[in-house]
Amino acid sequence: MKKNIYIMFAALAIGLGACKKGDLDRFPQTSISPDLFFNTEEDLALYVNGLLSMPDRGTYLNDQSSDNTSTTAAVEIKNIMRGNATAQNITSGWDWSRLRNINYFLENYNKAKISDEAKRHYAGLARYYRAGFYLGMVKRFSDVPWYSKTLNPGDADLIKPQDPRALVMDSVMADLDYAYKNVREKVPSGTPGKWAAAVVYSRAALYEGTYRKYHTELNLKASANQFLETAAKVSGEIIAANKFSIYNTGKSASDYGTLFNSQDLSQNPEMILVNVFDQAKGIGQNVNGTVFGEYEQAPAKDLIEAYLMKDGSRYNAIPNHEQFGFVKEFENRDPRLSQTIAYPGWIRVPDSKPYVQRLNKNFTGYHQLKGYVNSNDNNVIAGVDFPVFRYAEVLLTRAEALAELGTLSQSELDVTVNLLRKRAGLPDLNMALANGNPDPVLLQQFGNLEANQGLILEIRRERRVEFAFEDFRYDDLMRWKAGKLLTKSPEGMYFAGLGKFDLTGDGIEDIILIDGSQTIPDEDHKEKNSLGVTLSYYLTGVFGTETTVYLKNGQNGGNIVTEAFQRKFEEPKYYYRPIPQKQMLLNKNLKQIFGW
């Protein structure tokens, strides 16, 4: 009987539905009295496990909001940059049901007849989830109402105005501090423990510290260093605990990729939290059909150009690199590039010959390897684990926070950023050289840096490369106040013009681009290469023509182009989202900010 009660309560706790005032005015929708339920540690564990929410392999699709990919999806920021976004048609995000479930637990967990240590552990987990909820709300709306209790119909707080961002983020940090200090280190596999809480704590502090530093419209710059110091301190404590290390077996051509195609990450020393998938246990996920660049997203050339050469020099400093074709731009690059993007000569299972990039309208020609499982065994494909939190993030958080504070030393750089470079087989980053010769391309992109320009730019490069397609880039651009980078429409491979091209790196042509006014011949009349393989034909023209490959200059060549509309990023407005108009009508005390 008790087991059935647990199942019923868990379902109710997780499944509280929507209501007119954003789910804050509901009585606890359960047939079980809190006095009867919140009694044992098993009760608390059941409820808190019902709150578990972790990123999964769908994360590999989330860079569609950033400059790392092109996309045909109806991505919110892309639609906003078209210039017709309002509080009437941007209606998502103002949902408080999860918060109510968390606060309901925090109001009742003390009823349990268990040790104080156990109570603190479960309360810490609930506060960890509450902090995550509010961090997401602040990222979207900035000022939001802070609710630390469940509300009932008629409560005055149902129509309270937003609380200032500063108050909300202080509360978020208090929740994360409590979680870090009270959540147990040893927890069931696939659930957050002490060190996961520490990662989110340092991540939130870095986000808010840099956001306040660069977003002067908030008038919070004076408190930015307080958050940066917390980010440096907590990430430093994770490092000092010596519980984790960068996965590095000395195989620079494969170690990085192993993190994203492993059937079992539980013993990987870099993993702080893993979302475990096992098809044999009915827990599987297959994203092969969506990440590979044939569905709605494809890697952008701008991302490919961010990777360094293998000797540590800048790719963008090579004369005429803008006219490098697909094969040449992969030569002698940071090995992480070929573990993230399908490279010339890559073989796709079950084929025995190299894959030839398929060119499609609105796509770049590049194909994403990170998140793709190169197998035709469904059990293997569905059983790859997802790295929720990696130690690599801790190292880059520490380095960036110290660099922003102006206290990063070469010795700190060697035990943070340079551990990642060592795995990739790259030379160490030298602080003096970086500051003495900042990358002019990055300097143009991020022109609001105050000091340590070259060093901070290289750390930002490292974040982009290390975390490509792991859902970091958009938040990074937002906190660095670099929304203008999203106004550049994503482009793809470069072709000098019409003709035949090698895409596998063997020197033998694989495809042929022909004038869009021509007709692709039937199979019997198509040209074959020297291996006797029929070339893939593509009609070529400018964007919007009845062709398959859109080049910037049409038959005269250029990069593949993926869209034609003019993007506009209005500052500071587009760093935020409007409160849905319906909610404004329900609560007259709410105020739109920054022009919404």
Buried (B, 14 or more C-beta within 10 A) or exposed (E): EEEEBBEBBBEBBBEBEEBEBBBBBBEBEBEBEBEEBBBBBEBBBBBBBBBEEBBEBBBBBBBBBBBBBBBBBEBBBBBBBEEEBEBEEBBEBBEBBBBBBBBBBBBBBEBBEBEEEBBBBBBBBBBBBBBBBBBEBBBBBBBBBBBBEBBEEEBEBBEBEBBBBBEBBBBBBEBBBBBBEBBBEEBEEBBBBBBBBBBBBBBBBBBBBBBBBBBEBBEBEEBBBBBBBBBBBBBBBBBEEEEBEBBBEEEBEEBBBBBBBBEEBEEBEBBBBBBBBBBEEEEBBBBBEBBBBBBBBBBBBBBBBBBBBBEBEBBBEEEEBEBBBBBBBBEEBBBBBBBBBBBBBBEBEEEEEBBBBBBBEBBBBBBBBBBBBBBEEEEBBBBBBBBBBBBBBBBBBBBBBBBBBEEBEEEBBBEBBBBBBBBBBBEBBBBEEBBEEBBEBBEEBBEEBEEBBBBBBBBBBBBBBBBBBBBBBBBBBBBBBBBBBBEEBBBBBBBEEBEBBBBBBBEEBBBBBBEBEEEBEEEEEEEEBEEEEEBBBBBBBBBEEEBBBBBBEBBEBBBBBBBEEEBEBBEBBBBBBBBBBBBBEBBEEBEBBBEB
